[in-house]
Amino acid sequence: MTLLRYGLYAAIGLAVLATWLSSSAGYPIEAALLRGLIAFMAGSLVAYFAELVVMTAPPVARPSSRVSHDVDEDDDEYDYEANEPVSLPAIRAERDAAVDESRAA
């Protein structure tokens, strides 16, 4: 919301500047105020769109400065043999055999 707030402050400043410059250039006060209003609308539109872009952007993944390793005290009970590499063709053959048996039954 700070981008929107600063954008609106800048749009107000732009409107005041446009009004002041238009009136000092000799335009009637109505035309000077209209120019300031148009400048404010354009500036506020830019501020709203800038805030929209910033708010809808996905968050940036920041790398963690501290690494947390959850080491259990019961690490000796872990079954390391269960995590051996497997052969995918063997697993597919077992799966196909199980499917064939279930279809035959």
Backbone bond lengths (Angstrom), bond angles and torsions (degrees), N, CA, C in turn:
res aa  C-N    CA-C-N  psi(-1)  N-CA   C-N-CA  omega(-1)  CA-C   N-CA-C  phi
1 M - - - 1.440 - - 1.530 111.77 -
2 T 1.312 117.03 -17.24 1.461 118.13 -179.17 1.522 111.19 -68.83
3 L 1.331 116.78 -34.15 1.462 119.18 178.02 1.525 110.35 -63.89
4 L 1.305 116.52 -40.32 1.463 120.80 177.77 1.526 110.77 -65.87
5 R 1.328 116.41 -43.58 1.458 120.30 -179.59 1.528 111.16 -61.36
6 Y 1.329 116.25 -48.09 1.467 119.40 179.35 1.525 111.33 -66.62
7 G 1.316 116.69 -34.04 1.458 119.89 176.74 1.518 112.22 -65.35
8 L 1.332 116.07 -39.10 1.467 119.04 177.68 1.524 111.27 -69.66
9 Y 1.338 117.03 -37.33 1.469 119.33 174.86 1.526 110.53 -62.10
10 A 1.322 116.60 -41.31 1.464 120.27 178.09 1.529 110.71 -66.04
11 A 1.334 117.15 -37.04 1.465 120.43 178.58 1.525 110.85 -67.08
12 I 1.325 117.27 -37.64 1.467 120.13 176.40 1.524 109.93 -64.89
13 G 1.319 115.90 -43.75 1.466 119.31 177.19 1.513 111.90 -62.22
14 L 1.320 116.87 -39.74 1.463 121.13 177.72 1.528 110.97 -65.00
15 A 1.330 116.74 -38.76 1.464 120.27 179.07 1.523 110.95 -66.57
16 V 1.325 116.72 -42.80 1.467 120.05 178.40 1.522 110.18 -64.13
17 L 1.330 116.42 -42.84 1.460 120.36 179.59 1.531 111.34 -64.10
18 A 1.333 116.77 -42.91 1.466 120.00 179.55 1.520 111.17 -65.29
19 T 1.326 116.54 -39.96 1.465 119.91 178.31 1.524 110.68 -65.38
20 W 1.310 117.13 -44.97 1.467 121.35 -178.94 1.527 111.46 -64.44
21 L 1.338 116.18 -44.10 1.465 119.04 179.83 1.526 111.69 -66.96
22 S 1.332 116.81 -38.22 1.469 119.90 179.28 1.521 111.35 -67.16
23 S 1.329 116.59 -41.55 1.471 118.55 -179.86 1.523 111.21 -70.72
24 S 1.327 117.17 -34.60 1.468 118.62 178.07 1.527 111.64 -75.19
25 A 1.336 117.53 -18.55 1.463 120.66 176.46 1.524 111.64 -82.29
26 G 1.332 117.77 -5.67 1.456 120.35 175.23 1.513 114.55 104.99
27 Y 1.315 118.56 4.52 1.460 120.31 177.68 1.524 109.39 -73.66
28 P 1.333 117.70 151.56 1.468 119.40 174.14 1.529 109.91 -62.82
29 I 1.317 116.11 156.72 1.469 120.69 -174.68 1.525 111.63 -61.84
30 E 1.349 117.03 -32.13 1.463 119.28 179.18 1.525 110.68 -65.34
31 A 1.312 116.84 -43.46 1.471 120.51 179.32 1.521 110.64 -68.25
32 A 1.331 116.73 -36.45 1.465 119.96 178.96 1.528 110.62 -65.90
33 L 1.336 116.27 -41.93 1.469 119.57 178.25 1.525 111.26 -66.51
34 L 1.324 117.04 -38.45 1.465 119.78 177.53 1.523 111.11 -64.00
35 R 1.322 117.42 -40.41 1.464 119.89 176.77 1.523 110.93 -63.52
36 G 1.312 116.20 -39.52 1.461 119.26 176.98 1.518 111.97 -65.28
37 L 1.337 116.30 -39.43 1.463 120.72 178.55 1.524 111.14 -65.03
38 I 1.321 116.28 -41.81 1.471 119.69 178.40 1.525 110.39 -65.02
39 A 1.324 116.92 -39.51 1.465 120.27 178.01 1.529 110.68 -65.17
40 F 1.353 116.63 -39.53 1.465 119.52 177.89 1.521 111.25 -64.85
41 M 1.322 117.46 -42.01 1.462 120.13 -179.81 1.520 111.20 -64.17
42 A 1.323 116.93 -40.96 1.467 119.77 179.00 1.525 110.74 -66.48
43 G 1.314 117.09 -42.72 1.469 120.24 179.58 1.511 112.65 -66.66
44 S 1.332 117.24 -40.05 1.464 119.42 179.26 1.525 111.22 -69.95
45 L 1.323 117.34 -33.06 1.463 120.36 176.05 1.527 110.68 -63.39
46 V 1.308 116.37 -43.17 1.468 120.30 177.20 1.526 110.30 -63.64
47 A 1.328 117.66 -40.36 1.466 121.01 -179.89 1.526 111.04 -65.36
48 Y 1.320 117.73 -42.58 1.465 120.72 179.23 1.525 111.43 -64.56
49 F 1.326 116.77 -42.70 1.458 118.94 179.24 1.522 111.68 -67.91
50 A 1.325 117.36 -35.99 1.464 119.71 176.83 1.519 110.49 -64.30
51 E 1.317 117.21 -42.13 1.464 120.22 177.95 1.526 110.81 -66.29
52 L 1.311 117.31 -37.06 1.459 121.21 178.24 1.521 111.00 -63.19
53 V 1.315 116.87 -42.82 1.464 120.59 179.61 1.520 110.67 -65.05
54 V 1.316 116.86 -42.01 1.463 120.12 -178.25 1.525 110.89 -69.49
55 M 1.327 117.82 -40.16 1.466 120.36 -176.09 1.523 112.62 -74.78
56 T 1.326 118.92 -27.86 1.457 120.05 -178.13 1.516 113.01 -95.67
57 A 1.310 118.23 -0.85 1.463 120.55 177.98 1.521 109.16 -71.90
58 P 1.329 118.06 141.88 1.457 119.43 178.02 1.516 110.25 -66.97
59 P 1.322 116.70 148.03 1.462 119.09 -179.25 1.521 111.28 -66.66
60 V 1.304 115.44 147.95 1.457 121.51 179.72 1.523 108.15 -83.39
61 A 1.315 115.94 130.70 1.461 120.08 178.80 1.520 108.44 -76.44
62 R 1.301 115.51 118.41 1.457 120.64 179.94 1.518 108.71 -99.05
63 P 1.312 117.16 135.29 1.461 118.25 176.92 1.524 109.91 -68.95
64 S 1.290 114.52 139.49 1.450 119.80 -178.48 1.519 109.81 -72.33
65 S 1.317 115.65 133.90 1.460 119.43 -179.59 1.523 111.14 -77.39
66 R 1.300 116.31 -25.57 1.464 118.60 178.16 1.526 108.42 -115.96
67 V 1.272 115.23 138.21 1.452 121.54 -178.53 1.517 107.56 -100.36
68 S 1.303 115.62 126.79 1.460 119.39 179.98 1.521 108.59 -109.23
69 H 1.288 115.29 115.34 1.455 121.50 175.76 1.516 107.44 -107.20
70 D 1.304 114.93 115.72 1.455 119.26 178.38 1.521 108.49 -86.52
71 V 1.296 115.97 99.52 1.456 121.57 179.46 1.514 107.32 -101.83
72 D 1.304 114.79 121.49 1.453 119.61 179.91 1.521 109.95 -80.98
73 E 1.316 114.30 153.09 1.459 119.85 175.37 1.526 110.14 -72.56
74 D 1.337 116.70 -25.92 1.458 121.30 -176.47 1.521 110.92 -92.14
75 D 1.296 118.38 40.53 1.456 121.85 -176.87 1.526 111.41 -70.29
76 D 1.333 117.44 -20.26 1.465 120.17 -179.77 1.525 111.47 -72.86
77 E 1.322 117.85 -21.41 1.453 121.03 -178.31 1.524 112.59 -84.23
78 Y 1.298 118.64 -2.05 1.460 122.27 -177.81 1.514 109.82 -73.13
79 D 1.307 116.35 134.27 1.462 121.94 -178.17 1.528 108.75 -90.79
80 Y 1.322 115.74 99.38 1.457 120.00 -177.51 1.524 112.17 -76.15
81 E 1.321 118.92 -24.28 1.457 120.87 -178.62 1.525 111.88 -70.03
82 A 1.305 117.84 -22.69 1.461 120.80 -178.54 1.526 111.67 -72.44
83 N 1.292 117.61 -16.41 1.461 120.80 -177.72 1.517 112.42 -102.27
84 E 1.313 116.75 34.80 1.458 119.54 177.00 1.522 109.40 -78.91
85 P 1.333 118.13 153.59 1.463 120.25 176.87 1.524 110.56 -63.43
86 V 1.315 115.29 146.08 1.458 120.51 -179.02 1.520 109.07 -118.91
87 S 1.309 115.08 160.54 1.452 121.20 178.33 1.522 108.48 -96.48
88 L 1.315 116.88 120.06 1.459 120.07 -179.13 1.525 113.20 -64.16
89 P 1.330 119.82 -39.94 1.467 117.65 176.68 1.526 112.59 -61.17
90 A 1.332 117.35 -35.25 1.467 119.86 178.29 1.523 110.56 -67.15
91 I 1.312 117.16 -40.51 1.468 120.36 179.36 1.521 110.17 -66.65
92 R 1.328 116.99 -40.44 1.464 120.00 178.32 1.526 111.24 -64.90
93 A 1.321 116.43 -38.78 1.467 119.83 178.40 1.519 110.37 -64.86
94 E 1.345 117.68 -41.88 1.466 120.62 177.60 1.529 110.67 -64.03
95 R 1.318 116.88 -40.74 1.460 120.41 179.45 1.520 110.85 -64.66
96 D 1.338 116.53 -44.81 1.462 119.82 179.45 1.523 111.47 -64.00
97 A 1.335 116.27 -37.70 1.467 119.69 177.81 1.524 110.38 -65.01
98 A 1.331 117.43 -39.72 1.463 120.39 179.30 1.524 110.72 -67.20
99 V 1.326 117.19 -37.43 1.467 120.36 178.36 1.523 110.00 -67.35
100 D 1.344 116.96 -41.45 1.463 120.12 178.90 1.520 111.26 -63.82
101 E 1.348 117.35 -39.40 1.469 120.68 178.52 1.523 110.72 -65.65
102 S 1.350 116.84 -39.00 1.465 118.67 -178.86 1.530 110.93 -71.08
103 R 1.324 117.83 -29.52 1.462 120.43 177.15 1.526 111.06 -75.07
104 A 1.317 115.98 -33.60 1.462 120.30 -178.87 1.527 110.88 -72.56
105 A 1.306 117.04 -27.34 1.468 119.47 -176.41 1.490 113.95 -80.44
